Amino acid sequence: MTFENETVAVGAMSIVAVLIWSTIQIWKRIRAIDAQITKMQKEIDILQMHESRRLMMDLKTNSKVEGQKINPDNGPVETGDVVRLIKTPPTTPS
């Protein structure tokens, strides 16, 4: 090989090495950022759960509406156009 060909080969190999190294560094950064985002998402989920529980407790304490009374005979309850059974009948024959 001539001196020029050897120089081109060394230059090409160094460029390839730099590109591979930079690609590896980029993937490491992406994995680190992904880990941070996953951790933040878990924290956000926990905060949302706490806030929803707090809101439900506030709504429960401030509630002034009474619930629907249950019929003692477990018969159907008619509320307008909707008929709903309070207690489902047993599935096994008596």
TAWO-V190789 format. One record per backbone hydrogen bond with DSSP energy under -0.5 kcal/mol. NH is the residue of the N-H (numbers start at 1). CO is the residue of the C=O. If there is no record, write none. Layout:
# TAWO-V190789
((NH;CO) (NH;CO))
This chain:
# TAWO-V190789
((6;2) (7;3) (8;4) (9;5) (10;6) (11;7) (12;8) (13;9) (14;10) (15;11) (16;12) (17;13) (18;14) (19;15) (20;16) (21;17) (22;18) (23;19) (24;20) (25;21) (26;22) (27;23) (28;24) (29;25) (30;26) (31;27) (32;28) (33;29) (34;30) (35;31) (36;32) (37;33) (38;34) (39;35) (40;36) (41;37) (42;38) (43;39) (44;40) (45;41) (46;42) (47;43) (48;44) (49;45) (50;46) (51;47) (52;48) (53;49) (54;50) (55;51) (56;52) (57;53) (58;54) (59;55) (60;56) (61;57) (62;58) (63;59) (63;60) (74;71) (77;84) (78;76) (79;77) (79;82) (82;79) (84;77) (86;75))
